[in-house]
Amino acid sequence: MEFKNHTTGVYGELNLKEKGMWSDKGQYEIDGWVKNKENKVLYTLFGHWNAGLVATNVDTKVKTEIWKRNPMPPRSDVYY
């Protein structure tokens, strides 16, 4: 999936990984990158589409949680 900020020119890509045929490796995983308009990688992205997404600054190695799933409501196991 591609995305772009038309104001700043920053763009990126987010990839959904395939689950392994004989294992759970790759299950729910997503990864990607964010680049500036000069094509320099600013952030790498990693996470799970059902849990959260973390961006890592390529220069400083600082990790920032940019999305996290909210907890399920009480007794959700009965309804889902």
N, C-alpha and C positions, 0 to 999 in steps of 0.2 A: 504494500500500500504506500503510495507516495503522498507527500504533503508539502505545502509551500506557503510561506508568508509573503504575500505579494507586495507588502510595504517595505520590508527589509531585504528581501531576496533570499532569506534563509530557507533551506529546503531539506528534506530528508526522506528516508524510506524505513518502513517497518515491515518485517517479514514474520509470518506465522510459520513455525517449523512443523514438519511432519512427525507424527509419532512413529517410533520404530515398530516394525511388523511383529517382532517377537519380544519386545520389551516396552517399558514405559518411557524410554529415553526420548526426549523431545516433546513429551506430552505437555500441552498447553504453553510451550515456550514461544516467546517472541524476541526478536533482536533487530537491531537497525543502527542507523547513524543520522546525524544532523550535520549539514555543511553550510558554510556561508556562501555568498554569491561569487567569491573567488575560488570556490571548489575546495576549500580547506575544511577537513573534518573538525568540528567543534566538540561534539559529544558522541559517545556510543550509547546505545540503548539496549537494555536487557530486562527480561522479566517473564511473567506468566500472565496470559490474558485473563485468567480467572483469579488472580491474586494481587498483582501490582507491577509497576514499571519503574525502573531506575535509570537515570541518565548519569553517565560518568564524563566529566570534563577531561578531554584528551590532554590538555596542558598541565592542569593542576592535580589530576586524578581524584578530585573531589566528587563523591557520589551524592546525588540528590534524588530522593524519592519523589516522582512526579505524579504518581497515581497509586492508590491503594484501595482495595475493595473494602466496603463497609462490612461490619459484622452482620451475620444473618439474624433475622428477628427471632425472638423466643419461639420455641416449638416449630421452627421452620422445617425440621426433619419430618414432621407430620404432613406438611403441605407440599414439599418439593421432592 
